[in-house]
Amino acid sequence: MLIMTFLLFGQDLTFKPEYKANQNQYVVVVPEGTAGIVKYVPLSEGLNVLDNKLLKNPSSFVAIGKSGRYKVLAYTAVNNTPSDPVYFTVVIGEDVPKPNNELEQIMQSVYGADADANKVKYRDKMLVGFKAVLADVGNLSSVGDLNNALKDKLTSKLAAGEGGALRSVLKDELANQFGINADVVLDKEQAKKVLQNIVDILGRL
């Protein structure tokens, strides 16, 4: 397989030509070699890129998007000298095998990068809240009901800004799974699976 790479003053940055993900699933790109800090510039519109300052490994690239092919430029620098650009392509929704719970990879990266000394406390609050919503799924009829349950049992228990990066990831995940139309009938079986997955991941953080 062709590997996209450059060597700059001993600094090796290597990418595969393509990285694949299902639609509405996170794609995670981690350069091979000793890359240090890497800057990424999406050259195609449509990718929602997670700020790498929130990630445990700031040299990685994490994004989500609709079906399509997206070209991304990457570069680094040594002693204030920028490298030559390297390109790779993110392929979303084109006969991609189901990923092995990439949501967990994202949550672990974001949680690991959080320097908040009280992060275990907010993680526990979130775990309790999601468990409570999961237990109440049978009484929810619409996406709006789910959103209200999340506000009542989860969001209201967290201080402003508490767990902000992790909350942002979970907000995106829920929106991708259920949409944002409050009037849509809730698929309770799907909701149970999605919420149980989140509960399980939070329990492992």
Steps between C-alpha positions, in 0.01 A plus 500: 500500500627847416594700806507880498804617694774757534823518696603842628816529708436155645129568561295227333129560423313218330136449401311235311345638179143441629318474833146365500197530726127446489271797454450689829785310662826660610808435290825500696831566323824456692823565309770240514854594594613773738278778380483738796234766450319468167278760333211382284318698232185339349493587129145375449195645675273279707722365779436599860849489652552462873748751645819301552573703813226290662670173408743298707722473192501848340671366188188299410212605275138422597200591286143404416292561190254383237577256220774620269871529440693776675859600431707619795839672504739439789831659591731552794808711570847471649681806639230727353557350154175364353505162336379417153128418503376141510152404385257224590135435424217437744240268346163491672214262431642311202464131589689549824496216754340594831766652724589348835329762714690808387283704737698344783828607341377859478364506854821353639713754312291798611473381861870417515591848376283675759721653769204565735593360841131422560438315177423173680215678680341633181552161333310339787219757470471426130499127562218532755305728267525275195406196710189685618400592144561142386275368776224738386516431125176299511313815599641715219310540175691755293843649447373801692418276795853362488649849494285606796602191695867575432457859618315393815716204602839603363558858383333657803736309730815642338646842569543743211797388289554183700620220274451727200709308245353161591150644505559642152602159366193333653271776375625442145461123539138530616416749226650269238310201636159662552503830311388836639130494413321479835180364340661187352379175658775350712627157403516359851711198411756721330492737796568214742799385295646849460453595865631165624810544287561846648445367853744216439767734362461751783543214744834412339646852490 
